[in-house]
Amino acid sequence: MKIGMTYDLRDDYLQRGYTPEETAEFDRVDTIDALDEAIRACGHETERIGNARQLVQRLARGERWDMVFNIAEGLHGVGREALVPALLDAYEIPYTFSDPLVLALTLHKGMTKAVLRGAGIPTADFAVVGTPADVEAVSLPYPLFVKPVAEGTGKGISDASLVKTPSELKQMCENLLAEFHQQVLVETFLPGREFTAGVVGTGDEASAVGVMEVLFKKKDPADLIYSYHNKSNYEQVIEYRVPEPEVIESCAGLALSAWKVLGCRDGGRVDIRMDGQGRPNFIEVNPLAGLNPVHSDLPILCRLNNISFQELMERILKSAFKRMNGGR
């Protein structure tokens, strides 16, 4: 089978003048190399396509593939992750991972939380701020946690994201609105333990491949936020471990429920944090999870649970092939 690969190569954007934080979600060459090798090890031919613009050019030239392995995040707009799947749908080319509807919905953290809350899945109380004036309408009890509504990899998150007063909330919202040019999510702060759960598969055949806890090596308050800085320096700041069985069960159950309600496919991650009573709450879902075999959370999680990177890739492809061949 001929499998094309769509992705945003970080070096391409850095060379065009974008900053390291602006390109934080994009992939390094070693990630693409590892994915290419793993797909070939499954017996398939691969062809590197690149980003959405490169895909458009190649489609216009008449190039086609039996399937596309898509991890392209896009750069502009809250629908950016949906762009490549939408193009592939237009040309009836199957692809891995979620469809345009799911990717557009889940990138917007506020809308995702609203959908899941409607389905009865626990998530922190929240408000969405679109202008500085909207801050006055926020009536949630402090402390609050503030972040851009449609970013990943900890972008826009720092120790200042945890706000304790109305003046701090106003300042943080104004800063994020000005920097990211998108709405801001304001949530009741969940003070408990933090986890991420890996999910592989689609619909009723989806399963949790493991849960890992995110622990901070230092106890300084500035080091207790899973921020862009801390994610970028996780080897010095973060420790990952497999939690106790009862925590795994509760977090895996929450992750699977959210995954199925949202209609996510093939593989990804669900982030979870406990409230003051030790109950797991949904934070966000990543249906296009990072797949660097060494540094990304999903492969790390799998490694902690004795699942190799190659096995993870085989499971993802198996799910996608089943859908391609008429399965759900």
N, C-alpha and C positions, 0 to 999 in steps of 0.2 A: 504494500500500500504506500502511496506517495503522500507524505504528510508535510504540509507547509508549516512554518513557524512564524507567528506574528508576535512582536515584542517592541518595547521602547528601549533602545540601547542608551544607557546613561551617558557614555562618552560622546555620543552624537550631540546631545543637548548641551553638555558642558562646553564643547567646542564652539557652540553657537552663542555662548555667553550666559547661559542660565546658571544659577547658583547651585551649590551642593544640596541645599534644602529644597529648592524648587524641583530638583531631579531625584529626590530621595526615594521615590517609589519605583524608579526605573531600574533596569537590570544591567548588571555588569557582564562583561564578555564571558567570564568563567561560568556564570549561570547559564548562558545560552549554550556554551560548549557542553556543559553537563547534561542539559536537557536533550541536546542533539545526540549525544552519546547514548543516553538511556533509551531514547526512542529507537535508535538504530539497533540497540541490543535486543529490542523486542521484535526485530525482524523487518523493520520498515525503512523505506527510503525517506530521507528528509531533504527539505529545501528551505533555506532561510529567506523569509520575506521582509521582515522588519516592521516598521510602524504603519499607521493608517494611511499616510500619504504614499508610502512605498507600495502598500497593498493596492491602493487605487490605481497607481501606474501599471502595476502588473496585471490587474484585472482588465484594464483597458487594452492591454496588449494581447488579451486572450488567454492568459495563463490560468490554469486551474489545478486543483489538488483534490485528492480523494477525501482528505480531512485537513483541517488546520488546527494546530496546537496553539491556542491563543492565550497569551499573558499580557497583551498590550493594555496599558493603563490609560493612555491618552494624556493630553496636557491641558486643554481648555474646556471650561464649562462643566456643569454638574452631570451631564450625560456623557462625559468623555470615555468612560469605560464601556459604554454601550455601542460606541461608534464602529469598531471592528466587527463585532457580532452582527450588527445591523447590515453592514456591507456584505458580509458572508451570507446572511439570510436572503438578501436581494438576488444573489447569484446561486442560491440553493447549494451552498457548500457547507457540509457539516463541520462542526468545530467542538473543541473541548470547552468545558466549564459553562457558566450560566448564560442565559439569553439576554437580549437588550433590556427587556422589562426589568428583570431581576437586578442587572448591573446598574441601571439608572436609579432604581429604588434604593438599593442598599448603599450606594455612595452617599445618599442624603440620610444622615444619621437620624434626623428628627422624624422624617417620614417612615423610616424603618421601625423606629420605636413605637410610632403611632399604630402601625399595622400589627406589630407583635402584641402591644398592649390590648388591642381589640380582640386578639386571639387568646388572651388570658395568660400570656407569658410575662413573668415579672421583669420590670425594668424601672430604673429610677425615675421619679417625677422630673419633668423637664419643661422647658420653654424654648422657643426659637426666636431669636432677635434678628431683625432685618435692617433696622436703623437705630441710631443712638436713642431716639425717642421711645423705642420699644422697651428699653431697659426699665422704664418707669412702671410698666405693666407686669414685670416679673414679681410674683408673690410667693416664691419658694423660700423655705427656711434655710438660713445659712448654717454651715458652709456650703458653697456651691462650686461646681467644676465647670469650666468654660473652655470651649474649643471650637475650631471651625467646623461647620456642619458637613463638609464634603471633602475632607482630606484624610490621608492615611500615613502610616509610618511615623506617627507621632508629630506630624507637621503642625505647627502652631501651638503645641503643648509644651509648657515649661512649669517651673515651680510657681510662677505667677498665675497659672490656670486655676489653682485652688484659692478661691476668694472668700473673704469672711465678712465683708462690709459692703453696703450699697455703693460707696465711692470706689472700692476696688472693682466691683462688678462693672460699673459704668466705664472705668478706665480700660479694663481688659476688653470689654466688648468693642469699644471705640478703636482700640489698637488692632484687634483682629479684623474688624470690618474694613479698616483702612488698608491693612496689609494683604488680606486674602480676597477682598472684593466678593464676598459671599456671606450668607447668613451664619449666625453663631449659635451653637447649641449650648444651653445653660441647663445643668442637671443638678439635682440633689446629690451631694457627695456621698459616695458609698465608702465607708471607712474600713471595710474588711479586706480579706485576702483576695489576691488577683490571680486569675487562671486564663489559659487559652485551651480550647478543645479542638482537636482535629477531626474533621468529618470527611469521609470518602463515600462516594456513591450518590444515587439519585432516588428521590421518592422513598418508597417503602424499603428499598434495598440499601439505603444510606446507613452507615454505621459509624460510630465514633472509633477512631484509631488510637485515641489516647487523650489524656488531660495532663497538662503540666502547670505547675505553679510558678509565678514570677516573683522571685524574692530579691530584695535589695541588700547588697553586701554591707552598705553603710546605713546608719540610722539618722543621718542628717535629714531634716524635712525636705531639703532641695533634692535629695536622692531617693525620695519615696514616690515619685511620679514617673510613670512609664512614658517619658517625654521623647522628643526627637533626639535630644542630646544623649539620653540614657540608652535608647535603642541603638544609636550609632556607636556607642562605646560599651555595648552590653558585656563584653568579656571582662572589663574592669569593674563594672557597676552591678551587673545582674547575675543571679544564680538561678538556674532552672532545675526543678526537681519534680518527680512524680509524687502527688499527694496520697493521703490515706484512702483506702478503698471506698469508704462511704462518701467522701468528697468527689472521687472520680465518678461514682454512680450518679450523684445529684447533678454535677456539672455536665456530664455526658448526656443525661436525659434532657436538660435544658437546651443544650446545643443542638441535639437532634430535633427537638420540637421546633426550635426557631428555624433550622435549616429547611424542614419540610414545609412549614407555614409560608416561608418566603419563596419556595420553589427553587432553591439553589441546586446546582448539579455538579457531579463528578468529584469535586474535592475543594476543600477550603478550611477556614478556621472561624470559630466563634469565641469572642472575648467575653469574659465573665468576671464579675467582682461581687463579693459578698457584702451584704448590708450589716448594720450593727448587731443583728440577731444571728449572724452566720448563715443567712439564706442567700443562695446564688441568684444574681440578677444579670440579665443580658446587658452588655455594653454595646458591642457592635459585631457585625459579621464581615468577614473578608472572603468573598467568593472568588477573588483572584489573588490568592495568597502567594507570598514570595516563595520561590522554589530554588533558591541557592542551596546546594546540598549541605553546606557547612554552616552558613550564617542565618538562614531563614527559620522562623519559628516553627513552621509545619514540619520540615525535615528534622529539626532538632527534636521536636516532640515525638516524631516517629522513631528516631534513633533511641530516645529514652525508653521507648516501648518495644524495642527489638524489631523494628520494621526498617529495612534498608531503603535507601533512596530509590534503588531500582524497583523494589517491590511497591513502593508508593506510586511510582510512575506507571507501573503495570496495572495497578488497581484503578488509577484515574483513566487510563486508556480503555480498560475493560468497560467501565461505566459509559464512556463516550461511544464506544463501538456498539454497545447494546442499544443505545438510543438511535444511533445511525441506522441500525438494522431493524428498526421498528419497535424496539422496546421503549419503555416509558422515558 
